[in-house]
Structures are given as C-alpha cells and as structure tokens.
Amino acid sequence: MERNDWCPFGLNVIIRDGIVHPSGVITAERARQAAIVAAENVEGVTKVHDHLCWIDTMSGVYLNSPEDDELAKAS
C-alpha cells in the first residue's frame, strides 16, 4: 500500500486471527476506501476494522473513523 499515492500517513496495520486493523492519517475519503479494499483482498482476511483518521489539510479539522465514532458513542 505504501507505494500508492492514496496510502495513509503513518500507516500501521495490526492483523490478528484474520482481522485487520489499519490506522493512520488520511486526507481524502478515497484513501480510506482504497486501504480497506486492499486489506479485504488479502488472502485469509475475514474482516477489516477501520481506525483511519481523516484530517482536512486546510483547516486542520480531525475526525476519527466512522467505526471508532460509533464505538465511542456506544461506550
């Protein structure tokens, strides 16, 4: 993934029991979808939990992944 221009900054990937947890910073939503699809297409992956944070490069606004937002609301 790191060879692609859509790769998240500071990409970190944890894989356990076929479940992938990508984290890092993205500046475009297309990067989130590309990273998730790339992970889903790896043999043996059964699920992807998105932990990619979006930052607007103009304003600096920082948003957690939709999945992390849902977890925060539930707790």
N, C-alpha and C positions, 0 to 999 in steps of 0.2 A: 504494500500500500504506500509506503513512504516514497516510492518513485513517482507517484502521481501528484499532479498539482492540487488535487482536492484533498490530499491527506491531511488529517487533523494535526495541529501543532502539539508537540509533546505527547505524541500518541503512546499510550500504554494499553496493553491488552493482557487480560488475565483469562486463562482458559482452565476450566475445571469440569470434569465429567461431561464434556461436550457442550458446556455452556460458556459463551464468550462474553466478556465484559470489557468493551472498548471504552477508554476515557481519554480526554484531551480537549483541546480547544478548536472550535471550528468558526469560520467567519461567513459561511454560506450553508443554507439548509441542504443544498445538493451534496455537500461533503458528508453530512450525516447519513443520507440515504446511500451514498456510494460506499461508505465504510461498513454499513450494516449489510448491504448486499454482498460485498466482498467477503465478509465474515460468514454469512449464510452459505456461501458457495464453497466453503472449505469442507472436505470430506470429514465426517464424524461430528460436525457441529449440529446440535439439536435445537439450540435456542441462542438468541443474542439479546443481552440486556444493555441498552443504550445508556451510557454515562457521559456522553459528549456534551460539553458546554458551549453555547453559542455566544460570541462577543461581536457587537456591532463596532466596526473599526472606526466609524466617525464619532460616535457618542461615547463609546466605552461601556455601553449597557451590556450586562452579563446575565444570561439566562441558563438555568440548569436544563438538562434534557427533560422532555415531557414525561418520561418514565420516572425520573428522580423527583420531579414535581409532584406526581401522583403519590409516590411513596411518602413524601414529606407531608402531604395533606392527610394521608391516612393515619399518620402517627401522632 
